[in-house]
Amino acid sequence: MKIKNGQIYLEDVPVTELAKTYGTPTYVYEENRIRCNFRRALKAFQKYYPNFRFFYAIKANNNLAIAHILRQEGAGIDAASVNEILLAKKLGLGGTDVMFSGNFLSDDDIRQGLESGVIFNLDDISTLPRVLKFGKPEFLSFRLNPGYGQCEVGDFVCNGGPDAKFGVHPDQIMDAYRLAKEAGITRFGAHMMPGSCVRDPEYFRFITELLMDNIGKVGKELNINFEFIDLGGGLGIPYKPGDHVLDIDEAARLVSEVFTEKIAEYGLQPPRLMMEPARYFVGDAGYIVGTVHSIKDSYKRIIGTDVSMNTLARPAMYGAYHHIYVNGREDEERKPVGLCGQVCENTDFWVRDRPLPENISLGDLIVVENAGAYGYAMSYQYNGRLKPAEVIVNGNQHWLARERETIEDLVRNVTVPGHLLK
Ligand code: LLP
């Protein structure tokens, strides 16, 4: 994003042009920013541990255009569901380029996961016999819950530790791999995902040490040669102005240092090191362009926009902060006001008291920052509000990447029994 003569540009496209072409609200993604984010992180990790690869956790933004950018950069796909494996297939990715990390799977999920031939990453020891009922995966890993998690989004997002629903307990991890080995499985990896949006490099060192101490013992005792170790995602981004960025080079250095140390300590053959972030690649590359439609002066001044909780769920769900720019007014005096969307719920009053340009007016365009991860992917249709359009910008070019929904999308799967139509 840039501001030139007061006008906001996403890459080199004025937001006024985007709003005119696609309407609002619209998610807009800067292609070059995604590429820069990916390359910066890859360079850092490969500098300290050359046998390193990223998988992209497609749950954060499953627009295929976005996923293709990351595929072009060399990422594999982390799939949370069978449908995400199928999305990966649409990108031309399968086999060892895709990892299936579902949780609390149904038999049907297991059967389809197995048939897809991707790496199967099991969330619990009890899933193994259920998998074996349908067949033997060639390549298997377990997701360890190392007993610790950290997250800057809110308590509910923490994916590790005793209160998380994810992963195998450390006391069960040896048995899990033993059973898998006894069942004749020959290729192994190991995985964890204990946190999201962390900007402290030391966290990544700490969780790597936890994982390696558990996995190292397994490797040694069962004589398992792990082909990869996957540290999950969690690379954080700053959401509030003034928040520091994650020192990615330092995170990579600390992780590689302890990783290499632990490989030597447990006598493991050096595996591929992997991570599967999403937010770090796409979070700050995505924006929502919205319009101010109404302004109310009642108990407080409230600015009404078309960026509602159904368009961006994170503030209402987690109390998450998203910075807002107002096109043409960033240099003006500011006054604390509220800002909301158009949904009939008070959680849609998602900005309570924030200094916004004093003369903000009907028809102004707002730009909501850091909406590229868990933005559109978590949008919904409540109140008959439709999902927005998605657009990619690169330089001064722009392309529609997903059409705005219409009323037809609201009734697409609905059937009304005949007697109700009389
Ligand atoms: N791998 C697994 C197994 C995951 O469950 C996730 C995210 C990731 C990787 C990617 O994590 P990241 O690098 O983006 O931190 N909806 C929340 C975030 C939930 C994270 C879910 N798992 C939010 O809006 O902040």
Residues whose N, C-alpha, C, O or C-beta is under 5 A from the ligand:
A	BS01	LLP	A57 S101 V153 V157 M193 G195 S196 C197 G232 G233 G234 L235 E276 P277 A278 R279 Y280 R314 Y374
